Amino acid sequence: MKTIVIDPVTRIEGHAKITIRLDDEGRVADTAFHVTQLRAFEKFTEGRPFYEMPSITARICGICPISHLLTSAKACEAIMSVRVPPTAVKLREIMHCGQVIQSHALSFFILSAPDLLLGFDFDPNRRNIAGLFEAHPKIAKDGIGLRRFGQQVIAALAGERIHPSWTVPGGVNAPLTSAARDPILAAIPEAKATAIATLTLFKERLDQFTDEIATFGSTPTMHAGLVDADDTMQLYEGGLRFVDADGNVVVPRMKAEEYPDYIGEAVVPHSFLKAPYFRPMGYPDGAYRVGPLSRLNVAARCGTERADTEFAEFHERYGKVVHSSFHYHYARLIEILYCIEKMELLLNDPTILDRHVRATAGVNALEGIGMAEAPRGVLTHHYKVNEDGAIVWVNLIIATGHNNLSIGRSINEVSRHYVVGKQITDGMLNRVQAVLRAYDPCLSCSTHATGQYAVDVELVDATGAVLATARA
């Protein structure tokens, strides 16, 4: 038996490797997806005051800190038992839209566009953002421009682009001013035009990827995402809907505090990434997916004019439930457009400059759960505190974790289709990595396995002989 190890996987956020085992005939016998880093936020935050959690947990990630800020704040507000002022909710949504735009732009233009626009078999030395600039300078600049726009929205509202302290338990710590709002509104038309142009270009190229669309994680699974009472997609509020592989609603709108009834968490022996599963179906049969593709699969609409037009076309092309993980890219572009339109609607709301943006309270409950949609999918923060408000227990379920089982299966599917052991090519192995990029994993966010051993550690000598093994 021969083993191929892709280490490290490139153009992703975080650290991972992929193992492909071939039989004697050179056919893929097995694969494994390893996440090789460990974060311990669930443990080292114990003892901290609960109101510090938004700022602390935002440091989990530099790509999607806003999602952690908002979800953490929602968990803290459950502990405080307060109602966040409506204007503060709208301001949080605007900032959240800015983060989704910049994160999706990073994923599509910087990490995946070298494959999509240059080709999966393109020279690996130039299959990167530098090569994209050489071949498609306008598209590369557009991607940077969209990401800059999203970051500028965050900075205009919160004063900082990466880890702002503006979001606090109870709301936000300062109202929006017209001086901050008006430049954002002025920049929206250009951002919207860029998003529409990119979508148009991508749709024109879809026929070039019929093989990848058919094999990039196309095995049917359940999907989960937030929706409101009208079945409209939500990124900040709403209940968590599960649909089965045929699109039938299994759980209509799960409340955040109900998640233990529906979501279990397994620890796999080859990775620091937990493997959540749909508890009623058990592990590992209860695999499901979250993120842009899943959000479009569980909702009836996006909720803004042009995004709804694209939503309808998306499902007309590929059906009621779209299973190919290749189409995470397509869904990501639709969501960029949605976020720009949603932001514009909220900024034009006559109450958006209201100065009442924060509620205050102490500890009124000993447990709080917050849930929101991160760019990559559903994010949950679950805290328990003592009477003094000190954290005694934390559980974090990160978006990429929800996708862990499906990512492993997608890697296996792509490997079995493309990898032939007697003639290994760069294009084969790049496609194995590309299916992972389609999910846009945020691995430094997602590795929070605690309390159980996750991987085997081997001590080897200079000749490679194993001297000792341990679980760590």
Buried (B, 14 or more C-beta within 10 A) or exposed (E): EEEBEBEEBEBBBBBBBBBBBBEEEEEBBBBBBBBBEBBEBBEEBEEBBBBBBBBBBBEBBBBBBBBBBBBBBBBBBBBBEBEBBBBBBBBBBBBBBBBBBBBBBBBBBBBBBBBBBBBBBBEBEEBBBEBBBEBBEEBBEBBBBBBBBBBBBBBBBBEEBBBBBBBBBBBBBBBBEEEBBEEBEEBBEBBBEBBBEBBEBBBEEBEEBEEBBEBBBBBEBBBBBBBBEEBBBBBBBBBBBBBBBEBEEBBEBBEBBBBEEBBBBBBBEBBBBBBBBBBEBEBBEBBBBBBBBBBBBBBEBBBBEBBBEBBEBBBEEBEEBBBBBBBBBBBBBBBBBBBBBBBBBBBEEEEBBBEEBBBEBEBEEBBBBBBBBBBBBBBBBBBBBEEEBEBEEBBBBBBBBBBBBBBBBBBBBBBBBBBBBEEBEEBBBBBBBBBBBBBBBBBBBBBBBBEEEBBEEEEEEEEEEEEEEEEE
